[in-house]
Amino acid sequence: MLNTKPKNGDVREDGRRFDGSTWRKVGINHYFNNKGQVYYKRKYRSVEGYLQQGGKIDKIIGAAHLNAEQIQSISEALYSLHAEGYVYAIRNKAWPDWIKIGKAVDAINRLNGYQTSSPMRDYELIHAVYFDDRNKAERDAHKVAERKGERKGEWFKITEEQALEVLQELTLD
């Protein structure tokens, strides 16, 4: 029997695959570490990098021990990776004097999320503007809108025209 060194990608009879340094079970070498990175293709990657390289979210091992707070934290971290996105203004006829000014990676998707909480599906997107840094743009929009009317969280007692002015003013900077 010849004793040759395995090559990257070789598969043994027991189904394990050689990854260049060790034999691994196929499809199970996607491990979370305590820094929130995933081991994939012989190195630790961010979850975003893992997915870009062809990894599948349901193949990650080590996430089963995470509690709801840790999962929420990872979800927020993934969402925050995308600084770019939209600052939008939406309204609902049930509260005709109030406009919500918020941020989202995708304004239409966010609007659809609001629709699920309304049996009448009556939220309307007034306007959305794309920014390289939606977080800063939203903070600035809230400051401008607060000067125009009463504020309750991200909801402002302003007209649609004033909401448009707020978003247009941000694009002038």
Buried (B, 14 or more C-beta within 10 A) or exposed (E): EEEEEBEEEBEEEEEBBBBEEEBBEEEEBBBBEEEBBBBBBEEBBBBEBBBEEEBEEEEBBEBEEBEEEEEEEBEEEBEEEEEEBBBBBBBBEEEEEBBBBBBBBBBEEBBEEBBEEEEEEEBEBBBBBEBEBBBBBBEBBBEBBBEBBEBEEBBBBBBBEBBBBBBEEBEEE
